[in-house]
Amino acid sequence: MNKNLLNFILQWINSTVALWITSVLFDGFIFSSTESLLLSSVLLTFINIFIKPIVLLLALPFAIVTLGLFVPLLNGAFLMLIASIISDFQIESYWISVFSGLLISIISFLINISLGNTRSSLVYKKFSRNQEHWESNPTNKENYKEDITIDVKVREKDK
């Protein structure tokens, strides 16, 4: 199977689950049928893959000035656009669409992390400053307080 098609299908399933969970949690975010949920998730996936990167690139100066607070507003506008296209999908207000967009982003992020679809990984190591002292003097461990350092690195995976 083509890698791009597989990526689209995975993002579509991800969007479907995120939209469904959001519709359960928000009263003003309503799907009247399963077909409207599936069609809305196809449109959301299409927008996220093709249209959103272009719009974000064009609006990059505004996103920088607002310290990224513009992006949830843009996500809310995309959800309102999808709700205006799909007749069985209703959002009661723009602010519900903004908060729904935030929740959809969080759910999608968590799904991608759980599936390993992200390009980043988190590595942590526990270091003891006095580990050498413990190894040389094992009888004094009870009276000795250890200074622990946890080193956390985020790095990009090789694909």
Summary of the structure (lengths in Angstrom):
residues: 159
radius of gyration: 22.6
end to end distance: 17.2
largest distance: 73.9
contacts: 405
relative contact order: 0.12
helix: 64%
strand: 15%
